[in-house]
Amino acid sequence: MKWPNHGGKSESIKQLLDININEELLDFSANLNPLGPPSWLKETLTNHYETVTCYPDPSYSKSSAAVANHEEIEQDSILLTNGGAEAIFLVAKFFEKGKALIVQPTFVEYERACKHYHIEVEDVFYEQTNGFALPMSVIREKLKEKDVIFLCRPNNPTGTVIAEKDLQLLLTEGKKTGTYVVVDEAFVDFLPASTPSLSKWLASYPNLILLRSLTKMYTIPGLRIGYLMAHPSIIRILKNEQLPWSINSLVDAVVPKLLEDKSFVEDTKAWLREQSEYLSEALPPMDFYLSPTQVNFYLLQDKKQPNRTEELFYFLVKHGILPRHTQNFKGLKGEFLRFAIRSKEENQRLVAILQNWRVES
Ligand SMILES: Cc1ncc(COP(=O)(O)O)c(C=O)c1O
């Protein structure tokens, strides 16, 4: 079967599985915030319609200042990007023809970007038996041979968060061995407020590069906005590599307001706390494994019959649910499905259908 590379694509999945149902699938495959976009966004974009008649400010000064203020760092440590995806490819360009370590399973674009820039990639693996914790000893062994290690924190697809002390150790060792640590924080906004931001670490670790995305929290995959944070000397180089006017004028107009909307983020965290609790109570007693996620998606495995995951996928689609397959996530052997955490009613519907699977299979 030719599985799509990313989530969504409800119609092509129905075609692929030859499932003939008229209803739109309930999309659990895209890990976006179901509360978004913020209610004011549509009107604000409309109000800024006139900006499309001019080229954007090439330095994006208002948005950059808003990000600097939000992160409490200087503007020369920030580069706005066309989504997290552009940030990943710009960083890969920086290490062109070098050697990278990737901890799998993780977001597939790191490998794609490395291939694009002829970077030699070695994979190491998180293990389910270890709660998907970072495999520190094998990484430490290999670090000195590498120019860069790509980490995703919180990790897509597991939702797990690398321990701060492990990251600190890698950054300290990387400083000695000339190894950069790239941390993709596309989902960091979903973590509890008590989790300190890594942007404060940039001053101590010139080998740290942080990638961010506004896509996930604000449900704006179509707008394309992210940013990269690093030592000013790296930012200067990457800026030179970036295509001119990479961010459009409409996005530039709304970034400050998005970052100011703290209540939207707080409401999201409250919903997430409640629904994470519900799912972690409802699913394990039915013999489903849930990855120890801290964010808005999780891996699910049928503990009784992990080798029947493709059938489970088919069953769910037939019942109007679209999960994310994990066929192109290395190390998962296709034995898991990834689900976004959605509204209370939608999560309840999913639980009921999984209950039917348990009874019928
Ligand atoms: C971990 C991670 N990083 C980055 C991205 C890219 O996001 P965007 O380019 O929409 O900002 C994604 C999208 O799925 C992701 O999962």
PDBQT file of the ligand as one rigid body, heavy atoms in Angstrom, charges set to zero:
ROOT
HETATM    1  C1  LIG A 401       7.592  18.410  14.737  1.00  0.00    +0.000 C 
HETATM    2  C2  LIG A 401       7.174  19.299  13.623  1.00  0.00    +0.000 A 
HETATM    3  N1  LIG A 401       7.954  20.322  13.281  1.00  0.00    +0.000 NA
HETATM    4  C3  LIG A 401       7.620  21.153  12.281  1.00  0.00    +0.000 A 
HETATM    5  C4  LIG A 401       6.461  20.958  11.572  1.00  0.00    +0.000 A 
HETATM    6  C5  LIG A 401       6.158  21.878  10.433  1.00  0.00    +0.000 C 
HETATM    7  O1  LIG A 401       5.152  22.750  10.748  1.00  0.00    +0.000 OA
HETATM    8  P1  LIG A 401       4.879  24.058   9.898  1.00  0.00    +0.000 P 
HETATM    9  O2  LIG A 401       5.810  24.056   8.736  1.00  0.00    +0.000 OA
HETATM   10  O3  LIG A 401       3.453  23.996   9.492  1.00  0.00    +0.000 OA
HETATM   11  O4  LIG A 401       5.163  25.189  10.834  1.00  0.00    +0.000 OA
HETATM   12  C6  LIG A 401       5.613  19.893  11.886  1.00  0.00    +0.000 A 
HETATM   13  C7  LIG A 401       4.364  19.653  11.122  1.00  0.00    +0.000 C 
HETATM   14  O5  LIG A 401       3.730  18.633  11.219  1.00  0.00    +0.000 OA
HETATM   15  C8  LIG A 401       5.983  19.042  12.937  1.00  0.00    +0.000 A 
HETATM   16  O6  LIG A 401       5.218  18.000  13.295  1.00  0.00    +0.000 OA
ENDROOT
TORSDOF 0
